[in-house]
Amino acid sequence: MSELKQVKVNFSLEDYEHIKQNAMKKNITIAEFIRQKFDFSIEAPPPSRSISNFQKVDPSLLFELNEISISLNKIAATMVSDVEINTFILMNIYQHVMRLKC
């Protein structure tokens, strides 16, 4: 469990703008500005909330994965309806998987 605790505080619009402008003048975050006003400091800054970097994926791979998922959905629907599984569907899935291995 983190030793840092988060506190949410409500400000009037005027107070918020005042705090924001003062923080910008000092080139610090609003949270850091408030900490300085209360003479608090954090030994280690909290981890930043960064957006994960996603790798680019080959569109043809996404297409193949989509085709496989469609086939799996067909199998699931067939199994739920207690109808015999079509061998064409199974062969279709097998062919898609084998193409991915190449």
Contacts in CASP RR format, 6 or more apart in sequence:
PFRMAT RR
TARGET T0000
AUTHOR 0000-0000-0000
METHOD contacts of the structure
MODEL  1
MSELKQVKVNFSLEDYEHIKQNAMKKNITIAEFIRQKFDFSIEAPPPSRS
ISNFQKVDPSLLFELNEISISLNKIAATMVSDVEINTFILMNIYQHVMRL
KC
2 46 0 8 1.000
4 42 0 8 1.000
4 46 0 8 1.000
11 19 0 8 1.000
19 30 0 8 1.000
19 33 0 8 1.000
19 34 0 8 1.000
20 30 0 8 1.000
22 33 0 8 1.000
23 29 0 8 1.000
23 30 0 8 1.000
23 32 0 8 1.000
23 33 0 8 1.000
26 33 0 8 1.000
28 36 0 8 1.000
35 41 0 8 1.000
35 42 0 8 1.000
61 100 0 8 1.000
64 96 0 8 1.000
64 99 0 8 1.000
64 100 0 8 1.000
67 96 0 8 1.000
68 93 0 8 1.000
68 96 0 8 1.000
68 97 0 8 1.000
71 89 0 8 1.000
71 92 0 8 1.000
71 93 0 8 1.000
71 96 0 8 1.000
72 93 0 8 1.000
74 89 0 8 1.000
75 85 0 8 1.000
75 89 0 8 1.000
75 90 0 8 1.000
75 93 0 8 1.000
78 84 0 8 1.000
78 85 0 8 1.000
78 86 0 8 1.000
78 89 0 8 1.000
79 85 0 8 1.000
END
